[in-house]
Amino acid sequence: MRLFDVLLPVHPAGRHGAVHHHARVARPSDEARAALFGAAAGALTLALLGFTWGGWSTRGKAEDAAAARAQAAVVSAVAPLCVERFRRDPQVAVNSARLAQTHPWSRAALIDQGGWAALPGPQDAVRAAALARACADLLVPS
């Protein structure tokens, strides 16, 4: 006897004969089906509203936002050191004049080239650029 024969017994007339027994399949009532569809639609609506307007975020987005805030904190803490290095340079007058005459978008490159925004250790290009911009903004306010 096979497992399939145990689960779905065949009428004594044989496999190809007329089967008089029909297995009843349990089906949810109309009310239960409506409740299940309503719950699914409600969960989907709640998720959509929560992620779009409710301020929910995925783990990846939360980690990215935290990294950006940490980067901004480091830049704002170290930018005054960059300004101090710039002001202690022996050619501060010449460099200040060059910085004032440089287009605002190019000032960060001038700070970076002068080495005033360099940090010890391995350099992160994004952090170095942000630090040079912050230093230039402190030296020549817009």
Summary of the structure (lengths in Angstrom):
residues: 142
radius of gyration: 35.3
end to end distance: 88.9
largest distance: 108.4
contacts: 296
relative contact order: 0.08
helix: 66%
strand: 0%
